[in-house]
Amino acid sequence: MGLQRRDKLDIMKDILSLCLGQYMKKTQITYKSNLNFQKGSEFIEWLKFHELLQEEKKGVYKTTPAGETLLHKLEKLTTVLSESEKM
C-alpha cells in the first residue's frame, strides 16, 4: 500500500487548523504541513488573498474568523464523505 497524496483541500485544512487560535511562523506552517517552502508559501498566499489567514506581523500568521468557519465546514464535509464511503 503506497502513500496517498493529499488534495488541496486537505492541505488548506491542515494550514488553517495549525493557525487556529495561535500565531505560527511560515517555516513552522510549512514544516508541520509537510510541504516544501515554495508550496507552503503558495498556499499561505492563497489563503491570505481570500482572507482566510491573516499576517499578524512579518511572517507570522493566524486563521481568520472566515478561515475558522471554512475549516469547520471542511471538517464536517470530510466526516460526511468518509461515512458515505463506508456504505
Secondary structure, 3 states (H helix, E strand, C coil): CCCCCCCHHHHHHHHHHHCCCCCEEHHHHHHHCCCCHHHHHHHHHHHHHCCCEEEEECCEEEECHHHHHHHHHHHHHHHHHHHHHCC
